[in-house]
Amino acid sequence: MALISPSRRLRRTPFSDGVEAAGVKAYTVYNRMLLPTVFESVEADYRHLKTHVQVWDVAVERQVELRGPDAGRLMQMLTPRDLRGMLPGQCYYVPIVDETGGMLNDPVALKLSEERWWISIADSDLLLWVKGIANGYRLDVLVDEPDVSPLAVQGPKADDLVARVFGDAVRDIRFFRFGWFQFEGRDIIVARSGYSKQGGFEIYVEGSDLGMPLWEALFDQGADLQVRAGCPNGIERIEGGLLSYGNDMTDDNTPHECGLGRFCDTQTAIGCIGRDALLRVAKEGPVQQIRPLAIAGEAVPGCDRAWPIYGGGERVGQVTSAAWSPDFDTNVAIGMVRMTHWTPGTMLEVETPDGMRAAKVQAQFWL
């Protein structure tokens, strides 16, 4: 197997020392940083995540900070979701679109104050797009990447672990809300959110020097909870229908094709750059859309490229993510499927690396 040559362009994170000491076995590259993908094995990591609690280095979720009098205006220009009712302390899942309505990113936005926002991004160069919009429209706002690195705590025992480090008040944080908490005399944002369906928190560590002290504190406090280092799990995320930007969607897709129409308030999100294009899409409806699929047979190999989907001998879509689910005893998959074949119960064929497989459109994701 070929290795990735290290360089300063491939950045470590404030938690990399802890990740390596925990025995990480594989990485991927995400926002030009190292993102762990396997510790014990994908299936063993999956089982532990569903049973205990894990600490994830997700510093790759870089922040784009908007700061200044026009921060709110700029934030609304980026997304078709109406942000007028959003209050400081809230997190919103926000599709970010270009002028054609194509998806540029699907981050979580945090409103720190009326004049300060963080956009916690997926894997794309969103910072450059946001800087270009701010400069082109001559907005009174500073756009940059702050020294903020998220650390996720996910799993059924996440509340117990995080409460031991930050106090029982963290238990009162509602879903997609955040609060400020003290660690070693510094204020840190703790949000009830995360890239799993098992529940937990994302801790926004402001200042790289706090990375390893916080990592070690979580492990010191979680020994009896069977805490382990973990990472976003491919099986669990597909079961839960958590989309991966760059895999399940790109800038060729609109939010409506990605099943994210409920996050598009195109009638009222005045100022969104892609609003006119999305109004047309909303009126006409998408011709293809993401659907959950169950693929028959034994475990499929990893999905490192799109697998064609056929219906009646005609290509009708592609599988973008797939994995064997031990809990549901089937291959779970995410696919982009034409409207003529996306009805639940429709039988299709998928061209996998192991040959053609039968597949069935599901009514909903598994988790």
HELIX and SHEET records of a PDB file:
HELIX    1   1 SER A   16  ALA A   21  1                                   6    
HELIX    2   2 VAL A   42  THR A   51  1                                  10    
HELIX    3   3 ALA A   71  LEU A   78  1                                   8    
HELIX    4   4 LEU A  126  GLY A  136  1                                  11    
HELIX    5   5 ALA A  158  PHE A  166  1                                   9    
HELIX    6   6 ASP A  168  ASP A  172  5                                   5    
HELIX    7   7 SER A  208  LEU A  210  5                                   3    
HELIX    8   8 GLY A  211  GLN A  221  1                                  11    
HELIX    9   9 ALA A  223  LEU A  225  5                                   3    
HELIX   10  10 GLY A  234  GLU A  239  1                                   6    
HELIX   11  11 GLY A  261  PHE A  263  5                                   3    
HELIX   12  12 ARG A  275  GLU A  284  1                                  10    
HELIX   13  13 MET A  339  HIS A  341  5                                   3    
SHEET    1   A 2 ALA A  26  TYR A  30  0                                        
SHEET    2   A 2 MET A  33  VAL A  38 -1                                        
SHEET    1   B 6 PHE A 178  PHE A 183  0                                        
SHEET    2   B 6 ARG A 186  ALA A 191 -1                                        
SHEET    3   B 6 GLY A 200  GLU A 206 -1                                        
SHEET    4   B 6 VAL A 148  GLN A 154 -1                                        
SHEET    5   B 6 VAL A  53  ASP A  57 -1                                        
SHEET    6   B 6 VAL A 227  GLY A 230  1                                        
SHEET    1   C 5 CYS A  91  TYR A  93  0                                        
SHEET    2   C 5 VAL A 108  SER A 113 -1                                        
SHEET    3   C 5 ARG A 116  SER A 120 -1                                        
SHEET    4   C 5 GLN A  63  ARG A  67 -1                                        
SHEET    5   C 5 LEU A 142  ASP A 144 -1                                        
SHEET    1   D 2 ILE A  96  VAL A  97  0                                        
SHEET    2   D 2 MET A 103  ASN A 105 -1                                        
SHEET    1   E 7 GLN A 288  ILE A 295  0                                        
SHEET    2   E 7 THR A 330  ARG A 338 -1                                        
SHEET    3   E 7 GLU A 314  SER A 325 -1                                        
SHEET    4   E 7 TRP A 307  GLY A 311 -1                                        
SHEET    5   E 7 MET A 347  THR A 352 -1                                        
SHEET    6   E 7 GLY A 355  VAL A 361 -1                                        
SHEET    7   E 7 GLN A 288  ILE A 295 -1                                        
END                                                                             
